[in-house]
Amino acid sequence: MAEGSDDASDEGLIRRIASGDRGAMQVLYTRHSTRVFRFLQRLVRNETKAEDLMSDVFFDVWQQAGRFEGRSSVSTWLLSIARFKALSSFRQKQHEALEPETEDVLEDEADNPEVILQKASKADALRLCIGALSAAHREVIDLVYYHDRTVEEASMILGIPENTVKTRMFHARKRLSELLKQAGIDRGWP
C-alpha cells in the first residue's frame, strides 16, 4: 500500500492498523504515546502505573482499530481509552485493601502547606493547586489547558454533556483561583 498523505493521517493509520500493519502501529505510537502517557500520569499520579496503562491503551488500539468509527479524532479516541483504563485501575485498587500491619507502618509523607510554599516556585505552586482539585475538575483542566481539547472533545472523552464540561471548568477555575490565593499567588497564570 502506497503511503499517501491519507495513509499517513491518524485515520489512515487506524485503517492500516485494522488490516494488521505493524509499521502503522509504530507511527501512531510514536505520534501519540507522549501525550497519552502524560494524560495517564496526571490521572493516576504514578509513573509506573501510567506506563502500564499506556501499554494497555495501545494494545487495545491494535485489537480494536477495526471498530474505530471516526465519530471523534483519533487522539480523542486514544484519550478516551486512556481515561477508561485509568478509572478501571482505580476501581480495581479500591478492592485491594491494605493489611492492618501495613496500614499502621505507613506514614503520611505529605508536606504541610508551609513547607510546600517554601519549596515551590510559582509553576510548582500552580501544579500543586491543580493537584488539590477534585478528580473531575482536574480532568477537565488537564484536557482543556494541557491537551488543548475543545469543550466538545472533552465532553466526548469524559462521556458527559458539554454543559457539564463548562460547569466543571467554571468551578475548577474558581477553586483554583481560591487555592492560588491561599498559596500567596494573586495571579495564577504566569
TIVO-208817 format. One record per residue (C-alpha): residue in one letter; chain; x, y, z. Coordinates in Angstrom, 2 decimals. Layout:
<atom><resn>A</resn><chain>A</chain><X>X</X><Y>Y</Y><Z>Z</Z></atom>
...
//
This chain:
<atom><resn>M</resn><chain>A</chain><X>0.00</X><Y>0.00</Y><Z>0.00</Z></atom>
<atom><resn>A</resn><chain>A</chain><X>1.50</X><Y>3.35</Y><Z>-1.02</Z></atom>
<atom><resn>E</resn><chain>A</chain><X>1.90</X><Y>5.81</Y><Z>1.80</Z></atom>
<atom><resn>G</resn><chain>A</chain><X>-0.03</X><Y>8.81</Y><Z>0.57</Z></atom>
<atom><resn>S</resn><chain>A</chain><X>-0.99</X><Y>11.70</Y><Z>2.79</Z></atom>
<atom><resn>D</resn><chain>A</chain><X>-4.31</X><Y>9.98</Y><Z>3.60</Z></atom>
<atom><resn>D</resn><chain>A</chain><X>-2.50</X><Y>6.83</Y><Z>4.75</Z></atom>
<atom><resn>A</resn><chain>A</chain><X>-0.23</X><Y>8.93</Y><Z>7.00</Z></atom>
<atom><resn>S</resn><chain>A</chain><X>-3.15</X><Y>10.70</Y><Z>8.70</Z></atom>
<atom><resn>D</resn><chain>A</chain><X>-4.26</X><Y>9.32</Y><Z>12.05</Z></atom>
<atom><resn>E</resn><chain>A</chain><X>-7.41</X><Y>7.91</Y><Z>10.46</Z></atom>
<atom><resn>G</resn><chain>A</chain><X>-5.35</X><Y>6.33</Y><Z>7.68</Z></atom>
<atom><resn>L</resn><chain>A</chain><X>-3.04</X><Y>4.79</Y><Z>10.27</Z></atom>
<atom><resn>I</resn><chain>A</chain><X>-6.03</X><Y>3.31</Y><Z>12.11</Z></atom>
<atom><resn>R</resn><chain>A</chain><X>-7.30</X><Y>1.75</Y><Z>8.86</Z></atom>
<atom><resn>R</resn><chain>A</chain><X>-3.84</X><Y>0.30</Y><Z>8.22</Z></atom>
<atom><resn>I</resn><chain>A</chain><X>-3.61</X><Y>-0.98</Y><Z>11.82</Z></atom>
<atom><resn>A</resn><chain>A</chain><X>-7.01</X><Y>-2.65</Y><Z>11.40</Z></atom>
<atom><resn>S</resn><chain>A</chain><X>-5.53</X><Y>-4.59</Y><Z>8.49</Z></atom>
<atom><resn>G</resn><chain>A</chain><X>-2.54</X><Y>-5.69</Y><Z>10.62</Z></atom>
<atom><resn>D</resn><chain>A</chain><X>0.07</X><Y>-3.11</Y><Z>9.55</Z></atom>
<atom><resn>R</resn><chain>A</chain><X>2.65</X><Y>-3.07</Y><Z>12.36</Z></atom>
<atom><resn>G</resn><chain>A</chain><X>4.50</X><Y>-0.13</Y><Z>10.82</Z></atom>
<atom><resn>A</resn><chain>A</chain><X>1.35</X><Y>1.97</Y><Z>11.06</Z></atom>
<atom><resn>M</resn><chain>A</chain><X>1.07</X><Y>1.00</Y><Z>14.72</Z></atom>
<atom><resn>Q</resn><chain>A</chain><X>4.63</X><Y>2.16</Y><Z>15.34</Z></atom>
<atom><resn>V</resn><chain>A</chain><X>3.92</X><Y>5.50</Y><Z>13.66</Z></atom>
<atom><resn>L</resn><chain>A</chain><X>0.72</X><Y>6.00</Y><Z>15.66</Z></atom>
<atom><resn>Y</resn><chain>A</chain><X>2.51</X><Y>5.06</Y><Z>18.89</Z></atom>
<atom><resn>T</resn><chain>A</chain><X>5.37</X><Y>7.46</Y><Z>18.17</Z></atom>
<atom><resn>R</resn><chain>A</chain><X>2.93</X><Y>10.23</Y><Z>17.33</Z></atom>
<atom><resn>H</resn><chain>A</chain><X>0.69</X><Y>9.89</Y><Z>20.41</Z></atom>
<atom><resn>S</resn><chain>A</chain><X>2.48</X><Y>7.96</Y><Z>23.17</Z></atom>
<atom><resn>T</resn><chain>A</chain><X>3.90</X><Y>11.02</Y><Z>24.96</Z></atom>
<atom><resn>R</resn><chain>A</chain><X>0.52</X><Y>12.76</Y><Z>25.11</Z></atom>
<atom><resn>V</resn><chain>A</chain><X>-1.26</X><Y>9.59</Y><Z>26.29</Z></atom>
<atom><resn>F</resn><chain>A</chain><X>1.44</X><Y>8.93</Y><Z>28.89</Z></atom>
<atom><resn>R</resn><chain>A</chain><X>1.29</X><Y>12.47</Y><Z>30.31</Z></atom>
<atom><resn>F</resn><chain>A</chain><X>-2.52</X><Y>12.30</Y><Z>30.45</Z></atom>
<atom><resn>L</resn><chain>A</chain><X>-2.38</X><Y>8.98</Y><Z>32.30</Z></atom>
<atom><resn>Q</resn><chain>A</chain><X>0.35</X><Y>10.17</Y><Z>34.62</Z></atom>
<atom><resn>R</resn><chain>A</chain><X>-1.76</X><Y>13.16</Y><Z>35.68</Z></atom>
<atom><resn>L</resn><chain>A</chain><X>-4.73</X><Y>10.87</Y><Z>36.29</Z></atom>
<atom><resn>V</resn><chain>A</chain><X>-3.04</X><Y>8.05</Y><Z>38.20</Z></atom>
<atom><resn>R</resn><chain>A</chain><X>-0.13</X><Y>10.06</Y><Z>39.68</Z></atom>
<atom><resn>N</resn><chain>A</chain><X>2.24</X><Y>7.13</Y><Z>39.34</Z></atom>
<atom><resn>E</resn><chain>A</chain><X>4.77</X><Y>6.86</Y><Z>36.52</Z></atom>
<atom><resn>T</resn><chain>A</chain><X>4.99</X><Y>3.05</Y><Z>36.54</Z></atom>
<atom><resn>K</resn><chain>A</chain><X>1.22</X><Y>2.66</Y><Z>36.58</Z></atom>
<atom><resn>A</resn><chain>A</chain><X>0.91</X><Y>5.21</Y><Z>33.76</Z></atom>
<atom><resn>E</resn><chain>A</chain><X>3.42</X><Y>3.23</Y><Z>31.66</Z></atom>
<atom><resn>D</resn><chain>A</chain><X>1.49</X><Y>0.00</Y><Z>32.26</Z></atom>
<atom><resn>L</resn><chain>A</chain><X>-1.80</X><Y>1.64</Y><Z>31.37</Z></atom>
<atom><resn>M</resn><chain>A</chain><X>-0.29</X><Y>3.21</Y><Z>28.25</Z></atom>
<atom><resn>S</resn><chain>A</chain><X>0.75</X><Y>-0.24</Y><Z>27.06</Z></atom>
<atom><resn>D</resn><chain>A</chain><X>-2.84</X><Y>-1.40</Y><Z>27.65</Z></atom>
<atom><resn>V</resn><chain>A</chain><X>-4.19</X><Y>1.57</Y><Z>25.67</Z></atom>
<atom><resn>F</resn><chain>A</chain><X>-2.08</X><Y>0.83</Y><Z>22.61</Z></atom>
<atom><resn>F</resn><chain>A</chain><X>-2.75</X><Y>-2.90</Y><Z>22.89</Z></atom>
<atom><resn>D</resn><chain>A</chain><X>-6.47</X><Y>-2.08</Y><Z>22.76</Z></atom>
<atom><resn>V</resn><chain>A</chain><X>-5.87</X><Y>0.14</Y><Z>19.73</Z></atom>
<atom><resn>W</resn><chain>A</chain><X>-4.14</X><Y>-2.78</Y><Z>17.99</Z></atom>
<atom><resn>Q</resn><chain>A</chain><X>-7.06</X><Y>-5.07</Y><Z>18.78</Z></atom>
<atom><resn>Q</resn><chain>A</chain><X>-9.91</X><Y>-2.58</Y><Z>18.28</Z></atom>
<atom><resn>A</resn><chain>A</chain><X>-8.73</X><Y>-0.49</Y><Z>15.32</Z></atom>
<atom><resn>G</resn><chain>A</chain><X>-11.33</X><Y>-2.09</Y><Z>13.07</Z></atom>
<atom><resn>R</resn><chain>A</chain><X>-14.07</X><Y>-0.81</Y><Z>15.38</Z></atom>
<atom><resn>F</resn><chain>A</chain><X>-12.99</X><Y>2.84</Y><Z>15.22</Z></atom>
<atom><resn>E</resn><chain>A</chain><X>-15.99</X><Y>4.68</Y><Z>13.78</Z></atom>
<atom><resn>G</resn><chain>A</chain><X>-14.45</X><Y>8.11</Y><Z>13.27</Z></atom>
<atom><resn>R</resn><chain>A</chain><X>-17.03</X><Y>9.91</Y><Z>15.41</Z></atom>
<atom><resn>S</resn><chain>A</chain><X>-14.12</X><Y>11.75</Y><Z>17.05</Z></atom>
<atom><resn>S</resn><chain>A</chain><X>-10.50</X><Y>12.39</Y><Z>16.21</Z></atom>
<atom><resn>V</resn><chain>A</chain><X>-8.07</X><Y>9.53</Y><Z>16.79</Z></atom>
<atom><resn>S</resn><chain>A</chain><X>-6.32</X><Y>11.46</Y><Z>19.57</Z></atom>
<atom><resn>T</resn><chain>A</chain><X>-9.67</X><Y>11.98</Y><Z>21.32</Z></atom>
<atom><resn>W</resn><chain>A</chain><X>-10.38</X><Y>8.26</Y><Z>20.95</Z></atom>
<atom><resn>L</resn><chain>A</chain><X>-6.97</X><Y>7.42</Y><Z>22.45</Z></atom>
<atom><resn>L</resn><chain>A</chain><X>-7.53</X><Y>9.70</Y><Z>25.45</Z></atom>
<atom><resn>S</resn><chain>A</chain><X>-10.99</X><Y>8.17</Y><Z>25.96</Z></atom>
<atom><resn>I</resn><chain>A</chain><X>-9.45</X><Y>4.70</Y><Z>26.09</Z></atom>
<atom><resn>A</resn><chain>A</chain><X>-6.74</X><Y>6.00</Y><Z>28.44</Z></atom>
<atom><resn>R</resn><chain>A</chain><X>-9.30</X><Y>7.56</Y><Z>30.77</Z></atom>
<atom><resn>F</resn><chain>A</chain><X>-11.32</X><Y>4.34</Y><Z>30.86</Z></atom>
<atom><resn>K</resn><chain>A</chain><X>-8.16</X><Y>2.34</Y><Z>31.68</Z></atom>
<atom><resn>A</resn><chain>A</chain><X>-7.23</X><Y>4.77</Y><Z>34.48</Z></atom>
<atom><resn>L</resn><chain>A</chain><X>-10.71</X><Y>4.71</Y><Z>36.00</Z></atom>
<atom><resn>S</resn><chain>A</chain><X>-10.74</X><Y>0.91</Y><Z>35.82</Z></atom>
<atom><resn>S</resn><chain>A</chain><X>-7.40</X><Y>0.79</Y><Z>37.64</Z></atom>
<atom><resn>F</resn><chain>A</chain><X>-8.86</X><Y>2.97</Y><Z>40.42</Z></atom>
<atom><resn>R</resn><chain>A</chain><X>-11.83</X><Y>0.64</Y><Z>40.81</Z></atom>
<atom><resn>Q</resn><chain>A</chain><X>-9.50</X><Y>-2.35</Y><Z>40.97</Z></atom>
<atom><resn>K</resn><chain>A</chain><X>-7.28</X><Y>-0.59</Y><Z>43.52</Z></atom>
<atom><resn>Q</resn><chain>A</chain><X>-10.24</X><Y>0.11</Y><Z>45.82</Z></atom>
<atom><resn>H</resn><chain>A</chain><X>-10.76</X><Y>-3.64</Y><Z>46.19</Z></atom>
<atom><resn>E</resn><chain>A</chain><X>-7.15</X><Y>-4.21</Y><Z>47.25</Z></atom>
<atom><resn>A</resn><chain>A</chain><X>-7.25</X><Y>-3.23</Y><Z>50.92</Z></atom>
<atom><resn>L</resn><chain>A</chain><X>-4.08</X><Y>-2.81</Y><Z>52.96</Z></atom>
<atom><resn>E</resn><chain>A</chain><X>-3.33</X><Y>-5.37</Y><Z>55.61</Z></atom>
<atom><resn>P</resn><chain>A</chain><X>-3.70</X><Y>-3.87</Y><Z>59.12</Z></atom>
<atom><resn>E</resn><chain>A</chain><X>0.03</X><Y>-4.27</Y><Z>59.90</Z></atom>
<atom><resn>T</resn><chain>A</chain><X>1.00</X><Y>-2.42</Y><Z>56.71</Z></atom>
<atom><resn>E</resn><chain>A</chain><X>-1.53</X><Y>0.32</Y><Z>57.31</Z></atom>
<atom><resn>D</resn><chain>A</chain><X>-0.05</X><Y>1.13</Y><Z>60.74</Z></atom>
<atom><resn>V</resn><chain>A</chain><X>3.51</X><Y>1.32</Y><Z>59.40</Z></atom>
<atom><resn>L</resn><chain>A</chain><X>2.77</X><Y>3.77</Y><Z>56.58</Z></atom>
<atom><resn>E</resn><chain>A</chain><X>3.48</X><Y>7.38</Y><Z>57.44</Z></atom>
<atom><resn>D</resn><chain>A</chain><X>1.89</X><Y>10.44</Y><Z>55.90</Z></atom>
<atom><resn>E</resn><chain>A</chain><X>4.79</X><Y>11.86</Y><Z>53.94</Z></atom>
<atom><resn>A</resn><chain>A</chain><X>2.87</X><Y>14.86</Y><Z>52.63</Z></atom>
<atom><resn>D</resn><chain>A</chain><X>4.38</X><Y>18.24</Y><Z>53.37</Z></atom>
<atom><resn>N</resn><chain>A</chain><X>2.28</X><Y>20.72</Y><Z>55.25</Z></atom>
<atom><resn>P</resn><chain>A</chain><X>1.22</X><Y>23.86</Y><Z>53.31</Z></atom>
<atom><resn>E</resn><chain>A</chain><X>4.01</X><Y>25.96</Y><Z>54.82</Z></atom>
<atom><resn>V</resn><chain>A</chain><X>6.73</X><Y>23.55</Y><Z>53.66</Z></atom>
<atom><resn>I</resn><chain>A</chain><X>5.13</X><Y>23.26</Y><Z>50.22</Z></atom>
<atom><resn>L</resn><chain>A</chain><X>5.21</X><Y>27.03</Y><Z>49.77</Z></atom>
<atom><resn>Q</resn><chain>A</chain><X>8.82</X><Y>27.19</Y><Z>50.86</Z></atom>
<atom><resn>K</resn><chain>A</chain><X>9.81</X><Y>24.60</Y><Z>48.24</Z></atom>
<atom><resn>A</resn><chain>A</chain><X>7.62</X><Y>25.67</Y><Z>45.39</Z></atom>
<atom><resn>S</resn><chain>A</chain><X>8.11</X><Y>28.18</Y><Z>42.63</Z></atom>
<atom><resn>K</resn><chain>A</chain><X>5.09</X><Y>29.76</Y><Z>41.02</Z></atom>
<atom><resn>A</resn><chain>A</chain><X>4.79</X><Y>26.94</Y><Z>38.47</Z></atom>
<atom><resn>D</resn><chain>A</chain><X>5.19</X><Y>24.31</Y><Z>41.16</Z></atom>
<atom><resn>A</resn><chain>A</chain><X>2.54</X><Y>26.03</Y><Z>43.28</Z></atom>
<atom><resn>L</resn><chain>A</chain><X>0.19</X><Y>26.02</Y><Z>40.31</Z></atom>
<atom><resn>R</resn><chain>A</chain><X>0.74</X><Y>22.28</Y><Z>39.77</Z></atom>
<atom><resn>L</resn><chain>A</chain><X>0.14</X><Y>21.62</Y><Z>43.47</Z></atom>
<atom><resn>C</resn><chain>A</chain><X>-3.06</X><Y>23.65</Y><Z>43.42</Z></atom>
<atom><resn>I</resn><chain>A</chain><X>-4.29</X><Y>21.79</Y><Z>40.34</Z></atom>
<atom><resn>G</resn><chain>A</chain><X>-3.49</X><Y>18.56</Y><Z>42.18</Z></atom>
<atom><resn>A</resn><chain>A</chain><X>-5.69</X><Y>19.69</Y><Z>45.06</Z></atom>
<atom><resn>L</resn><chain>A</chain><X>-8.73</X><Y>19.98</Y><Z>42.80</Z></atom>
<atom><resn>S</resn><chain>A</chain><X>-11.29</X><Y>17.19</Y><Z>42.72</Z></atom>
<atom><resn>A</resn><chain>A</chain><X>-10.61</X><Y>14.46</Y><Z>40.16</Z></atom>
<atom><resn>A</resn><chain>A</chain><X>-13.49</X><Y>15.67</Y><Z>37.96</Z></atom>
<atom><resn>H</resn><chain>A</chain><X>-12.18</X><Y>19.24</Y><Z>37.95</Z></atom>
<atom><resn>R</resn><chain>A</chain><X>-8.57</X><Y>18.15</Y><Z>37.44</Z></atom>
<atom><resn>E</resn><chain>A</chain><X>-9.62</X><Y>16.06</Y><Z>34.41</Z></atom>
<atom><resn>V</resn><chain>A</chain><X>-11.36</X><Y>19.00</Y><Z>32.75</Z></atom>
<atom><resn>I</resn><chain>A</chain><X>-8.45</X><Y>21.39</Y><Z>33.40</Z></atom>
<atom><resn>D</resn><chain>A</chain><X>-5.98</X><Y>18.79</Y><Z>32.15</Z></atom>
<atom><resn>L</resn><chain>A</chain><X>-7.87</X><Y>18.12</Y><Z>28.91</Z></atom>
<atom><resn>V</resn><chain>A</chain><X>-8.65</X><Y>21.73</Y><Z>28.07</Z></atom>
<atom><resn>Y</resn><chain>A</chain><X>-5.46</X><Y>23.50</Y><Z>29.16</Z></atom>
<atom><resn>Y</resn><chain>A</chain><X>-2.74</X><Y>20.84</Y><Z>28.91</Z></atom>
<atom><resn>H</resn><chain>A</chain><X>-4.07</X><Y>18.79</Y><Z>26.00</Z></atom>
<atom><resn>D</resn><chain>A</chain><X>-5.69</X><Y>21.69</Y><Z>24.12</Z></atom>
<atom><resn>R</resn><chain>A</chain><X>-9.02</X><Y>19.89</Y><Z>23.81</Z></atom>
<atom><resn>T</resn><chain>A</chain><X>-12.19</X><Y>21.76</Y><Z>22.97</Z></atom>
<atom><resn>V</resn><chain>A</chain><X>-15.22</X><Y>21.56</Y><Z>25.23</Z></atom>
<atom><resn>E</resn><chain>A</chain><X>-16.80</X><Y>19.23</Y><Z>22.66</Z></atom>
<atom><resn>E</resn><chain>A</chain><X>-13.76</X><Y>16.92</Y><Z>22.63</Z></atom>
<atom><resn>A</resn><chain>A</chain><X>-13.53</X><Y>16.93</Y><Z>26.44</Z></atom>
<atom><resn>S</resn><chain>A</chain><X>-17.22</X><Y>16.02</Y><Z>26.51</Z></atom>
<atom><resn>M</resn><chain>A</chain><X>-16.59</X><Y>13.03</Y><Z>24.24</Z></atom>
<atom><resn>I</resn><chain>A</chain><X>-13.53</X><Y>11.87</Y><Z>26.18</Z></atom>
<atom><resn>L</resn><chain>A</chain><X>-15.26</X><Y>12.15</Y><Z>29.55</Z></atom>
<atom><resn>G</resn><chain>A</chain><X>-18.60</X><Y>10.85</Y><Z>28.32</Z></atom>
<atom><resn>I</resn><chain>A</chain><X>-20.52</X><Y>13.79</Y><Z>29.79</Z></atom>
<atom><resn>P</resn><chain>A</chain><X>-22.60</X><Y>16.60</Y><Z>28.23</Z></atom>
<atom><resn>E</resn><chain>A</chain><X>-20.80</X><Y>19.73</Y><Z>27.00</Z></atom>
<atom><resn>N</resn><chain>A</chain><X>-22.66</X><Y>21.88</Y><Z>29.54</Z></atom>
<atom><resn>T</resn><chain>A</chain><X>-21.31</X><Y>19.67</Y><Z>32.33</Z></atom>
<atom><resn>V</resn><chain>A</chain><X>-17.78</X><Y>20.24</Y><Z>30.99</Z></atom>
<atom><resn>K</resn><chain>A</chain><X>-18.40</X><Y>24.00</Y><Z>31.00</Z></atom>
<atom><resn>T</resn><chain>A</chain><X>-19.79</X><Y>23.89</Y><Z>34.54</Z></atom>
<atom><resn>R</resn><chain>A</chain><X>-16.84</X><Y>21.85</Y><Z>35.78</Z></atom>
<atom><resn>M</resn><chain>A</chain><X>-14.42</X><Y>24.26</Y><Z>34.10</Z></atom>
<atom><resn>F</resn><chain>A</chain><X>-16.13</X><Y>27.21</Y><Z>35.78</Z></atom>
<atom><resn>H</resn><chain>A</chain><X>-15.97</X><Y>25.62</Y><Z>39.23</Z></atom>
<atom><resn>A</resn><chain>A</chain><X>-12.43</X><Y>24.31</Y><Z>38.67</Z></atom>
<atom><resn>R</resn><chain>A</chain><X>-11.15</X><Y>27.76</Y><Z>37.71</Z></atom>
<atom><resn>K</resn><chain>A</chain><X>-12.95</X><Y>29.32</Y><Z>40.68</Z></atom>
<atom><resn>R</resn><chain>A</chain><X>-11.50</X><Y>26.76</Y><Z>43.11</Z></atom>
<atom><resn>L</resn><chain>A</chain><X>-8.06</X><Y>27.04</Y><Z>41.51</Z></atom>
<atom><resn>S</resn><chain>A</chain><X>-8.17</X><Y>30.80</Y><Z>41.98</Z></atom>
<atom><resn>E</resn><chain>A</chain><X>-9.02</X><Y>30.33</Y><Z>45.68</Z></atom>
<atom><resn>L</resn><chain>A</chain><X>-6.21</X><Y>27.80</Y><Z>46.15</Z></atom>
<atom><resn>L</resn><chain>A</chain><X>-3.68</X><Y>30.05</Y><Z>44.43</Z></atom>
<atom><resn>K</resn><chain>A</chain><X>-4.74</X><Y>32.99</Y><Z>46.59</Z></atom>
<atom><resn>Q</resn><chain>A</chain><X>-4.29</X><Y>30.82</Y><Z>49.71</Z></atom>
<atom><resn>A</resn><chain>A</chain><X>-0.83</X><Y>29.92</Y><Z>48.42</Z></atom>
<atom><resn>G</resn><chain>A</chain><X>0.01</X><Y>33.61</Y><Z>48.20</Z></atom>
<atom><resn>I</resn><chain>A</chain><X>-0.25</X><Y>33.87</Y><Z>44.44</Z></atom>
<atom><resn>D</resn><chain>A</chain><X>-2.70</X><Y>36.55</Y><Z>43.38</Z></atom>
<atom><resn>R</resn><chain>A</chain><X>-2.30</X><Y>35.91</Y><Z>39.69</Z></atom>
<atom><resn>G</resn><chain>A</chain><X>-2.29</X><Y>32.18</Y><Z>38.97</Z></atom>
<atom><resn>W</resn><chain>A</chain><X>-1.35</X><Y>32.20</Y><Z>35.31</Z></atom>
<atom><resn>P</resn><chain>A</chain><X>2.28</X><Y>33.17</Y><Z>34.61</Z></atom>
//
